[in-house]
Amino acid sequence: MKLKGKVAIITGAGAGIGEATALLFAREGASVCVNSVSESGLKVVKKINKAGGEALWVRCDVSREDDAKNIIDETIKAFGRLDILFNNAGIVAQGSVETCSIDDFDRNMAVNVRGVFLCSRYALPHLKKTKGTIINCSSSVALKGVADRAAYTASKGAVHSMTRAMAMDHIKDGIRVNAICPGTTNTPSLKERLTQKGDYEEVRKLYIARQPLGRLGEPEEIAEGVLFLALNNFCTGISLSIDGGMTI
């Protein structure tokens, strides 16, 4: 029960890394606000409650200011405090600078970067009271370029840099800010993208080949890294790579 008495918000927690982190945090004793843009977050809340934990579902789009503020407000209303914010919500725009549509680029930046900015902005007054922590979900692509991911890479690079800026800005407030940098992870989102690219098994092999360990990461493995960053009081401003050796 390493997080007993703590309250955590996890954005984009309806599936994948967000879901795995919500379940892990709940097992460790945290009360969890599960955010998602669809009703997928409800099933995560039901899993937590069935296991004896405490969870709340808030349906919001993190790229919208009123929605982002509502996630924080509803959490405080339900639990009375905030200790951990995991800015996990994100989308993947495909294509190069030439082939990615302008609308896809703008939406990618809105969710992946503006969402981190907005949720953090409204969480900070509460985190100052608890000397809490923020973990942002960046990516291995912020450290190593990959083909046909120009907008996504730009957004995750922005998160990587913003994390360090936030860490400096709020270190005197007693707030730690770090980032997690996952490699290619076996999530429903990844499966959906692979299915759209043609021969699923062949495309999957190409994605696996990017990682020297020879396999995809599992959401639970990334969640363990998020928990480490939530607990380690001597870490701030770092980007923790959990990527199967992708960035060696």
C-alpha positions in Angstrom: 0.0 0.0 0.0 2.7 2.5 -1.1 0.1 5.1 -2.0 -2.3 4.7 0.9 -4.1 8.0 1.6 -3.0 9.5 -1.8 -5.3 10.8 -4.5 -4.3 10.5 -8.2 -5.7 11.7 -11.5 -4.9 9.7 -14.5 -5.9 11.1 -17.9 -6.6 8.8 -20.8 -7.2 5.9 -18.4 -9.8 4.0 -20.3 -7.3 1.5 -21.8 -3.6 0.7 -22.3 -1.0 2.4 -20.1 -3.6 4.6 -18.4 -5.8 1.7 -17.4 -2.8 -0.3 -16.1 -1.6 2.6 -14.1 -5.0 3.3 -12.6 -5.3 -0.3 -11.5 -1.8 -0.4 -10.1 -2.2 2.9 -8.2 -5.5 1.6 -6.7 -3.9 -1.7 -5.6 -1.2 0.5 -3.9 -4.0 2.3 -1.9 -4.6 5.5 -3.9 -8.0 6.9 -4.6 -8.1 7.3 -8.4 -9.8 9.7 -10.8 -10.1 7.8 -14.1 -10.4 10.2 -17.0 -11.4 9.2 -20.5 -13.3 10.7 -23.5 -15.5 7.6 -23.9 -17.3 5.3 -21.4 -14.2 3.0 -21.5 -13.2 4.6 -18.2 -16.3 3.2 -16.5 -15.0 -0.4 -16.8 -11.8 0.6 -15.2 -13.6 2.2 -12.3 -15.7 -0.9 -11.9 -12.6 -3.1 -11.7 -11.1 -0.9 -9.0 -14.3 -0.8 -7.0 -14.8 -4.6 -7.3 -11.3 -5.1 -5.9 -12.2 -2.9 -2.9 -10.5 0.3 -4.1 -12.0 3.8 -4.6 -12.3 5.4 -8.0 -14.2 8.1 -9.8 -14.8 8.4 -13.6 -14.7 11.9 -15.2 -15.5 12.1 -18.9 -13.6 15.0 -20.4 -11.4 16.1 -23.3 -8.1 17.3 -21.9 -7.6 19.7 -24.8 -10.6 21.8 -23.8 -10.0 24.2 -20.9 -13.3 23.8 -19.2 -13.0 20.0 -19.4 -9.5 20.0 -18.0 -10.5 22.2 -15.1 -13.5 19.9 -14.5 -11.3 16.9 -14.1 -9.5 18.6 -11.2 -12.6 20.1 -9.7 -14.5 16.8 -9.6 -11.5 15.0 -8.1 -11.3 17.6 -5.3 -15.0 17.5 -4.8 -14.9 13.7 -4.4 -11.7 13.1 -2.5 -10.7 16.5 -1.0 -7.1 16.6 -2.2 -4.7 15.8 -5.0 -1.3 14.2 -4.7 -0.5 12.8 -8.2 -1.3 13.9 -11.7 -0.4 11.5 -14.5 -0.8 13.3 -17.8 -1.3 10.2 -19.9 -4.0 11.2 -22.5 -2.6 11.2 -26.0 -3.3 10.4 -29.6 -1.0 9.4 -32.5 -1.1 11.3 -35.8 0.6 9.5 -38.6 2.6 10.8 -41.6 5.5 13.0 -42.4 5.4 16.8 -42.6 4.3 16.4 -46.2 1.6 13.8 -45.6 0.1 14.5 -42.2 -3.0 16.7 -42.6 -3.0 20.1 -40.9 -6.1 19.2 -39.0 -4.4 16.0 -37.7 -1.3 18.0 -36.7 -3.4 20.6 -34.8 -5.4 17.9 -33.0 -2.3 16.0 -32.1 -0.7 19.1 -30.5 -4.0 20.0 -28.8 -4.4 16.7 -27.0 -0.7 15.8 -26.4 0.7 19.2 -25.5 -2.2 21.6 -24.7 -3.8 18.8 -22.6 -0.7 18.5 -20.4 -0.5 22.3 -20.0 -4.2 22.7 -19.1 -4.4 19.8 -16.6 -1.2 20.8 -14.9 -2.3 24.4 -14.8 -5.4 23.6 -12.8 -3.8 20.8 -10.7 -0.9 22.9 -9.5 -2.7 25.0 -6.8 -3.8 21.7 -5.2 -0.5 20.0 -5.6 1.2 22.9 -3.9 -0.8 22.0 -0.8 0.2 18.4 -0.7 3.8 18.8 -2.1 2.6 16.5 -4.9 4.0 15.3 -8.2 3.2 15.4 -11.9 4.2 12.6 -14.3 3.9 13.4 -18.0 3.7 10.8 -20.7 6.3 11.6 -23.3 7.7 8.9 -25.6 10.8 7.2 -26.9 10.3 9.1 -30.1 11.1 12.3 -28.2 14.6 10.9 -28.0 14.9 9.0 -31.3 13.2 9.8 -34.6 11.0 7.3 -36.4 9.4 7.5 -39.8 6.0 8.9 -40.5 5.4 10.4 -37.0 6.3 14.0 -37.5 3.4 15.5 -35.6 3.4 12.9 -32.8 7.2 13.2 -32.4 6.9 17.0 -32.2 4.2 16.8 -29.6 6.2 14.3 -27.4 9.3 16.3 -27.8 7.4 19.3 -26.5 6.2 17.3 -23.5 9.8 16.2 -22.9 11.0 19.8 -22.8 8.0 21.1 -20.9 8.6 18.6 -18.2 12.0 20.0 -17.4 10.7 23.6 -17.5 7.9 22.6 -15.1 10.3 20.9 -12.8 12.4 24.0 -12.6 9.4 26.3 -12.1 7.9 24.3 -9.3 10.8 22.8 -7.4 10.6 25.5 -4.7 6.9 24.6 -4.3 7.9 21.1 -3.3 6.4 19.7 -6.5 8.3 17.1 -8.5 7.7 16.9 -12.3 9.0 14.0 -14.4 8.2 12.2 -17.6 7.9 8.6 -18.7 9.2 7.7 -22.2 7.6 4.4 -23.3 8.7 2.4 -26.2 6.3 0.6 -28.5 3.7 -0.8 -26.1 1.1 -3.6 -26.6 -2.0 -1.5 -26.3 -5.5 -1.5 -28.0 -4.5 1.8 -29.7 -1.4 0.1 -31.2 -3.4 -2.9 -32.4 -5.9 -0.6 -34.1 -3.1 1.3 -35.9 -1.4 -1.9 -37.0 -4.6 -3.3 -38.4 -5.0 -0.2 -40.6 -1.5 -0.7 -42.1 -2.2 -4.0 -44.0 -0.8 -7.4 -43.0 -1.2 -7.2 -39.2 1.5 -9.8 -38.3 4.0 -8.4 -40.8 3.6 -4.8 -39.6 3.8 -6.0 -36.0 7.1 -7.7 -36.7 8.5 -4.4 -38.0 7.4 -2.6 -34.8 9.0 -5.3 -32.6 12.2 -5.1 -34.6 12.7 -1.4 -33.5 13.3 -2.6 -29.9 16.5 -4.6 -29.2 14.8 -6.7 -26.5 12.8 -8.2 -29.4 9.3 -7.7 -28.1 6.7 -5.0 -27.4 6.3 -3.5 -24.0 3.3 -4.3 -21.8 1.2 -1.6 -20.2 1.9 -3.0 -16.8 5.6 -2.5 -17.3 5.1 1.2 -18.1 2.8 1.6 -15.2 5.6 0.3 -12.9 7.8 3.1 -14.1 5.0 5.7 -13.4 4.7 4.3 -9.9 8.5 4.7 -9.4 8.4 8.3 -10.5 5.4 8.9 -8.2 7.3 7.5 -5.2 11.0 8.5 -5.7 11.4 11.9 -3.9 14.9 12.4 -5.4 13.7 12.5 -9.0 12.6 15.6 -10.7 13.0 16.8 -14.3 13.9 13.4 -15.6 12.6 11.4 -18.5 12.5 7.7 -17.7 12.9 5.5 -20.7 11.1 2.1 -20.6 11.5 1.1 -24.2 13.1 -2.3 -24.7 16.4 -0.6 -25.7 14.9 1.4 -28.5 16.9 4.5 -27.6 20.3 2.8 -27.0 
